Amino acid sequence: MADAIAMEDADGMPPNARGNALQMAQREATRDRLVEGAVRVFTRKGYAACVVADVLKEAHVSRASFYAHFASMQALVAEIADRFAPVWQPHYRELANLPGKTLEQLTGWCARMVRFYRENEAVCVILAQASLLDQEIYGKTSGYQDVLADMIADSEPGLAHLRYDPDARLRIGLVLSQLDRACYYLGVRNWEGDPQVGIATMAAQLHHFLHGELRRGGAAAG
């Protein structure tokens, strides 16, 4: 028993466990530096102009350390996308949970989304550039669209067909793509202009779509 007690430090943690915890913390810190450095250098130079060496220099990380975390530049961008997902998903959950989904509610939501894109311009631009240039990243970001479609489909019974009906699935996919591009344009590319006309247009189209699908869902249920 005395030997067992001697094998523990004052905090009650065996030395090897504490060492493993420290290694994991260091590994996570290195991964964070790579992601944060990539965002900075992609923002400064543009995704298309960057190579792994640019990220290494910005993050002060060795090539070996980079490949210990990421198999490729695409994997690094996928990590950026994954870290961004919990930031934007609550906004779409808010959309799904809007009671009644009135035009006024949707106008306010669209205004908040445009502001969100503006406040997160750096990551929005990176993901937009990477999706256009890289099929792997495009597939990654397109997969999020399915998550959003399911979120909206599950929000109320009248929209449940958006989950399983192929035609409805195509319609919501197109609407979500248009919504993303509109928010990107108004929030990022046209940030100096007045977005109110665009926001009103987005809200009207979204209102038309959602209430059209609610009627379809009601008719199918009946």
C-alpha positions as CSV (number, residue, x, y, z in Angstrom):
1,M,0.0,0.0,0.0
2,A,2.8,2.4,0.9
3,D,4.4,1.7,-2.5
4,A,1.1,2.4,-4.2
5,I,0.7,5.7,-2.4
6,A,4.3,6.7,-3.3
7,M,3.4,6.1,-7.0
8,E,1.0,9.1,-6.8
9,D,1.7,12.8,-6.6
10,A,0.1,15.2,-4.2
11,D,-2.9,15.7,-6.5
12,G,-3.6,11.9,-6.4
13,M,-2.8,11.5,-10.1
14,P,-0.3,8.8,-11.2
15,P,2.7,10.4,-13.0
16,N,2.0,8.7,-16.3
17,A,-1.6,9.9,-16.3
18,R,-0.5,13.5,-15.6
19,G,2.1,13.2,-18.4
20,N,-0.5,11.9,-20.8
21,A,-2.8,14.8,-19.9
22,L,0.0,17.2,-20.5
23,Q,0.8,15.7,-23.9
24,M,-2.9,15.9,-24.9
25,A,-3.1,19.5,-23.9
26,Q,0.1,20.3,-25.9
27,R,-1.3,18.4,-28.9
28,E,-4.6,20.4,-28.7
29,A,-2.7,23.7,-28.4
30,T,-0.7,22.8,-31.5
31,R,-3.9,22.0,-33.4
32,D,-5.4,25.3,-32.3
33,R,-2.3,27.2,-33.5
34,L,-2.6,25.5,-36.9
35,V,-6.3,26.3,-37.3
36,E,-5.9,29.9,-36.0
37,G,-2.8,30.5,-38.2
38,A,-4.6,29.1,-41.2
39,V,-7.5,31.5,-40.8
40,R,-5.1,34.4,-40.5
41,V,-3.0,33.5,-43.6
42,F,-6.0,32.5,-45.7
43,T,-7.6,35.8,-44.8
44,R,-4.5,37.8,-45.7
45,K,-3.5,35.9,-48.9
46,G,-6.6,34.1,-50.0
47,Y,-7.1,30.3,-49.8
48,A,-6.1,29.6,-53.5
49,A,-2.7,31.4,-53.0
50,C,-1.7,29.5,-49.9
51,V,0.3,26.3,-49.5
52,V,1.2,24.3,-46.4
53,A,4.4,26.2,-45.9
54,D,2.4,29.4,-45.4
55,V,0.4,27.9,-42.6
56,L,3.5,26.5,-40.9
57,K,5.2,29.9,-40.9
58,E,2.1,31.7,-39.6
59,A,1.5,29.1,-36.9
60,H,5.2,28.5,-36.0
61,V,4.7,24.8,-36.3
62,S,6.9,22.2,-38.0
63,R,5.9,20.3,-41.1
64,A,5.9,17.0,-39.1
65,S,3.6,18.5,-36.6
66,F,1.2,19.7,-39.3
67,Y,0.9,16.2,-40.8
68,A,0.6,14.7,-37.4
69,H,-2.7,16.6,-37.2
70,F,-3.9,16.9,-40.8
71,A,-3.4,14.7,-43.8
72,S,-3.8,17.7,-46.2
73,M,-4.7,21.3,-46.5
74,Q,-8.3,20.2,-47.3
75,A,-8.4,18.4,-43.9
76,L,-7.3,21.6,-42.2
77,V,-10.1,23.6,-43.9
78,A,-12.6,20.8,-43.0
79,E,-11.5,21.4,-39.3
80,I,-12.2,25.1,-39.7
81,A,-15.7,24.2,-41.1
82,D,-16.4,21.8,-38.2
83,R,-15.4,24.4,-35.6
84,F,-17.6,27.0,-37.3
85,A,-20.7,24.7,-37.4
86,P,-21.6,25.1,-33.7
87,V,-21.4,28.9,-34.2
88,W,-24.0,29.1,-37.1
89,Q,-26.2,26.2,-36.3
90,P,-28.1,27.9,-33.5
91,H,-29.2,30.6,-35.9
92,Y,-30.9,28.0,-38.1
93,R,-32.4,26.3,-35.0
94,E,-33.9,29.7,-34.3
95,L,-35.4,29.8,-37.8
96,A,-36.8,26.3,-37.3
97,N,-38.4,27.2,-34.0
98,L,-40.0,30.5,-35.1
99,P,-43.7,30.3,-34.1
100,G,-45.9,31.0,-37.1
101,K,-42.9,31.9,-39.3
102,T,-44.5,35.3,-40.1
103,L,-43.0,37.7,-42.6
104,E,-42.0,40.0,-39.8
105,Q,-40.2,37.2,-37.9
106,L,-38.4,36.1,-41.0
107,T,-37.3,39.6,-41.9
108,G,-35.8,40.0,-38.4
109,W,-34.1,36.6,-38.8
110,C,-32.7,37.5,-42.2
111,A,-31.3,40.7,-40.8
112,R,-29.6,38.9,-38.0
113,M,-28.1,36.4,-40.5
114,V,-26.7,39.1,-42.7
115,R,-25.1,40.7,-39.6
116,F,-23.7,37.2,-38.6
117,Y,-22.0,36.8,-42.0
118,R,-20.6,40.3,-41.7
119,E,-19.2,39.6,-38.2
120,N,-17.7,36.3,-39.3
121,E,-16.5,37.5,-42.6
122,A,-13.0,35.9,-42.5
123,V,-14.3,32.3,-42.0
124,C,-17.2,32.8,-44.4
125,V,-14.8,34.0,-47.2
126,I,-12.4,31.1,-46.5
127,L,-15.1,28.5,-46.7
128,A,-16.7,30.1,-49.8
129,Q,-13.3,30.1,-51.6
130,A,-12.4,26.6,-50.6
131,S,-15.8,25.2,-51.6
132,L,-15.5,26.7,-55.1
133,L,-12.0,25.4,-55.6
134,D,-12.0,22.0,-53.9
135,Q,-14.5,19.2,-54.4
136,E,-13.8,17.7,-51.0
137,I,-14.6,20.9,-49.2
138,Y,-17.6,21.5,-51.3
139,G,-18.9,18.0,-50.3
140,K,-18.2,18.9,-46.7
141,T,-20.1,22.2,-46.7
142,S,-22.9,20.6,-48.8
143,G,-23.4,18.0,-46.1
144,Y,-24.3,20.8,-43.6
145,Q,-27.2,21.6,-45.9
146,D,-28.7,18.3,-45.1
147,V,-28.4,19.0,-41.4
148,L,-30.3,22.3,-41.9
149,A,-33.0,20.7,-44.0
150,D,-33.6,18.1,-41.3
151,M,-33.7,20.7,-38.7
152,I,-36.4,22.6,-40.5
153,A,-38.3,19.5,-41.4
154,D,-38.4,18.4,-37.8
155,S,-39.6,21.8,-36.6
156,E,-43.3,21.1,-37.1
157,P,-45.5,18.4,-38.6
158,G,-46.5,20.4,-41.7
159,L,-42.8,20.4,-42.8
160,A,-42.0,16.8,-42.1
161,H,-42.1,15.9,-45.8
162,L,-39.0,18.0,-46.3
163,R,-37.1,15.1,-44.8
164,Y,-38.3,12.3,-47.0
165,D,-39.9,13.6,-50.1
166,P,-37.2,13.9,-52.9
167,D,-38.8,16.8,-54.7
168,A,-39.3,18.7,-51.4
169,R,-35.7,17.9,-50.5
170,L,-34.5,19.4,-53.8
171,R,-36.6,22.5,-53.2
172,I,-35.3,23.2,-49.7
173,G,-31.7,22.5,-50.9
174,L,-32.1,25.2,-53.5
175,V,-33.6,27.6,-51.1
176,L,-30.9,27.1,-48.5
177,S,-28.2,27.6,-51.2
178,Q,-29.8,30.8,-52.3
179,L,-30.1,32.0,-48.7
180,D,-26.5,31.3,-48.0
181,R,-25.4,33.2,-51.2
182,A,-27.7,36.1,-50.4
183,C,-26.3,36.4,-46.8
184,Y,-22.8,36.2,-48.1
185,Y,-23.4,38.9,-50.7
186,L,-25.1,41.3,-48.4
187,G,-23.0,40.6,-45.4
188,V,-19.6,40.2,-46.9
189,R,-19.4,41.5,-50.5
190,N,-21.8,44.4,-50.3
191,W,-21.0,45.4,-46.7
192,E,-20.8,49.1,-47.5
193,G,-24.3,49.2,-49.0
194,D,-27.7,49.2,-47.4
195,P,-28.9,45.6,-47.1
196,Q,-32.5,46.4,-46.3
197,V,-33.9,45.8,-49.7
198,G,-32.0,42.5,-50.0
199,I,-33.1,41.4,-46.5
200,A,-36.8,42.2,-47.4
201,T,-36.4,40.1,-50.6
202,M,-34.8,37.2,-48.8
203,A,-37.5,37.2,-46.1
204,A,-40.3,37.3,-48.7
205,Q,-38.9,34.4,-50.6
206,L,-38.3,32.4,-47.5
207,H,-41.9,33.2,-46.3
208,H,-43.3,32.1,-49.7
209,F,-41.3,28.9,-49.6
210,L,-42.1,27.9,-46.0
211,H,-45.8,28.6,-46.2
212,G,-46.0,26.9,-49.6
213,E,-44.4,23.8,-48.0
214,L,-46.7,24.0,-45.0
215,R,-49.7,23.9,-47.4
216,R,-48.2,20.9,-49.3
217,G,-47.6,19.2,-46.0
218,G,-51.1,19.8,-44.8
219,A,-52.6,18.6,-48.1
220,A,-50.5,15.4,-47.9
221,A,-51.6,14.8,-44.3
222,G,-55.2,15.3,-45.3
